[in-house]
Amino acid sequence: MTQVELVEVVKRYKEVLAVDHVSLTIHDQEFLVLLGPSGCGKSTILRMIAGLEPISSGEIYIEGQLVNYKAPKERNVAMVFQNYALYPHMMVQENIGFSLKLAGQARASVSDKVAEVARALQLEALLRRLPGQLSGGQRQRVALGRAIIRNPSVFLMDEPLSNLDAALRVQTRSELLKLHERLQATVVYVTHDQVEAMTMGHRIVVMNRGIIQQVGPPQDVYDMPVNLFVAGFLGSPSINLFKGRLERHDQGWLFSNSWLRLLLAEEFGARLAALDQDPRGEVTLGIRPEDLGLAASGVEADFYGEVHFLEPVGSDKYVSLRVGEEELMLRTAPRLTLQKGQQIGLTLAWSRLHLFDAAGRNLFADSRAAVAEVASR
Amino acid sequence: MAVPHPQVRPASVRLEIEQAERRSRRRRALRLVLSYALLLLACAVAIFPFFYILSLSFKQSTALVTYPPQWIPNPPYYGNYTTLLFEKPFLRWGLNTLIVAGSVTLIKLLIDTMAGYAFAKLEFPFKEQLFLFILATMMIPFAATLIPTFLIVRELKLQNSYLGLILPALASPIGIFMMRQFIESLPTDLENAARMDGCSEFAIYWRIILPLIQPALVVLGIFTFMTQWTAFVWPLVITNTDEMRVLTVGLASLKGQWVTDWGLVAAGSVLIMLPITILFIFFQRYFIAASLAGAIKE
C-alpha cells in the first residue's frame, strides 16, 4: 500500500531550484532513507511532506489524500527534528502530551498516554524534568515520544542522530529500528551519513542538487550505482575512479591512459559484449577498495602499485597505493604487514568493476530498472 | 611523567615555593583592597544625591538653610509627607500615573511582541521595507513630533483624558526592534514543532514564544514603565487640570513662582522613586538574565 506519494514535486527559492521534479513513492511500513550531501534538497523534501514548506509545483499525497493545501497538523504526520526542538519551558510530560492537549483531549487520558509512551521509551523517571536537565540521548527519546504519542501515519525524521556522540548513535540506531518494527510505522528518514542509510533503510534515495539519483535497497545501490555521483558518495573509503580510454585490442579490451595500460580480463570482456551500447571511447573505471586484492604468489598480477601510506583502523587496514600518477585505496586484512615504498601486485574482482561513460552513467547499471523505480508512483 | 612528592623536594626548593606563594597572596590581597576602595567611592558618588533628597524630605523648610547641614535630621520631621498625602492631590496623581504607565506597559508589551514575532518569524510582502520604515521613525526626535501629536490629540478631543496620555506613548518602535531581535534568536524548529503539534500561529506566539522571551518581556516592561512613570513633557502639554496630572507634573506644580517648599518637593521625589526602586530590586535578576542572554551556550 502506498503511504506517501510525491509527484513531480518542485521547490524553488527565487533563482535556486532546491528540489527538481521529484517523484517518489513511499510504501506502508517502509523505512525510507533520503541520503545526500548537505544542500541536496533532502531536508526540503521532508519539510514539504510535513507541510512546513510550501511546494512550488507538483503534488503530495498522504494515504491517498492530496495534502498540498493542508496544514501540518491535518496531515497526520509527526516529525523528529535534528536539534529535537523540545519546548524548553515545558516539562518532559508536557512536551510529550502537548499535541494531545492542543487537540482538546481530557487531562486524564493525556496523562495515561504520556505514561504509556514514557514506559516504552524508558522516560518514566524523567517526566517532571525540563529539557535543559536532560542529556542528548534523553532529549532525543523525548522528541521521539512526542512523535509517537500522536500515532501518526508517517514519521518524518530529520537527521535525528547527528547530535549524538558516536557510541550513542550506534545504540540509538538499533533502538530506532526496533521501535520501527514494533510500531510498524512508515518512516522517512533524512541523513547525510551513509552508514545510517545502509544499516537502517529498506530503500535509500540518493539525492544530489535537488535531483533523485537512484532509489533502491541499500546493497543494490552500493553494488550497482547508476552514476559517478552515487558511486562516489556511497562507500568509505570511497571508490577509486580512473579516467581513460576503452578500446578493442586483438581479441580483448584495453583500458589505457597516460600511466596505465590494463588489458581487461575475458570475464569483463563478456560483460562489455553484452551491452546494448558500444562502450568504446572516454570512460571512467570504478574500483571499490575491497574489490582490489593482493596478488598471491604464483598468480599474475593485473597491475602493480607502490605502497604510499597505511591506515590501520582495527578491523581493516586501508592501504594507499601509488599507481603512476594516481593514488588508489585498497582495503586489506588488518594484520597484513606491508612496508612503505614496497611494490605490490594487485588483482581485480572483475565481476564487480564499474565502468562509467563520458556522461558519468554506469554502463552496467540496468538504467531502465532505475528509471522504472523512480517513475513507479 | 612522575611528579616528585612535595616531601621529597629539597628544603631550599620548598622555601622558594613558600615565598612565592606568600608574595602572590599579598599581591592578591592588595588588589582586593584597592578595588573595594574604588567601588566604594563610586557607590558614594552615585548614592549621594538620593541620600541628600531623603535627608531633605525629613526636614522642615526652615531647617534647610542651617549651617553646618544636619545630614540625619534629628528629630525627623514628617510634615512634608503628611502635607503631600493629605493636603495635596498627590494620591490622585499617583493613581493617574499608575493607570497611564500600567496601561502603556501592558498594551506596548502586547503590540511589541506581536509585531516582533511577525517581523522575526513570519513571511509577508514588504517585510524588510516596513521594518526599516519603523526603525527610521526612531530617528525623528521627540521634540519634532510634539506639536503635530498635540494637534492630532486635540482634534480627537482627548486632552485631559487617559487616552490622550496613553495613545501617543504606544507609538514607539524601540520595543518592536528589541522583541524582534530576541524572538529571532529562538530556533525556528521550535515553532515548526509546535505547528506539527497542532498550534495555530497565535498559539505559537502565546504558548511557545511568550514564555520563552520572559526575561526580555520583563526588561521591556520595566523600561516602558519607568519611562512612563517619569515622563514629563507630554503629560505637561496634554493635561491642564489638577485631577488629570501625573506625579512628575504634579511635583513640578509644587514649585511656586516665588517661594518653593523644597522639603515638600524632596518628599514628593522620594515617594515617586520608591515604587520604581522596589520594582527594579524585585526584577533585577531578569535584567541580569537578559543582558547575559546569548552570552553562554545553553
Boltz contact constraints between the chains, C-beta under 6 A:
constraints:
  - contact:
      token1: [A, 52]
      token2: [B, 192]
      max_distance: 6.0
  - contact:
      token1: [A, 72]
      token2: [B, 195]
      max_distance: 6.0
  - contact:
      token1: [A, 72]
      token2: [B, 196]
      max_distance: 6.0
  - contact:
      token1: [A, 73]
      token2: [B, 198]
      max_distance: 6.0
  - contact:
      token1: [A, 79]
      token2: [B, 196]
      max_distance: 6.0
  - contact:
      token1: [A, 81]
      token2: [B, 189]
      max_distance: 6.0
  - contact:
      token1: [A, 83]
      token2: [B, 189]
      max_distance: 6.0
  - contact:
      token1: [A, 85]
      token2: [B, 189]
      max_distance: 6.0
  - contact:
      token1: [A, 85]
      token2: [B, 190]
      max_distance: 6.0
  - contact:
      token1: [A, 85]
      token2: [B, 193]
      max_distance: 6.0
  - contact:
      token1: [A, 89]
      token2: [B, 211]
      max_distance: 6.0
  - contact:
      token1: [A, 89]
      token2: [B, 212]
      max_distance: 6.0
  - contact:
      token1: [A, 98]
      token2: [B, 197]
      max_distance: 6.0
  - contact:
      token1: [A, 99]
      token2: [B, 197]
      max_distance: 6.0
  - contact:
      token1: [A, 99]
      token2: [B, 198]
      max_distance: 6.0
  - contact:
      token1: [A, 102]
      token2: [B, 198]
      max_distance: 6.0
  - contact:
      token1: [A, 103]
      token2: [B, 198]
      max_distance: 6.0
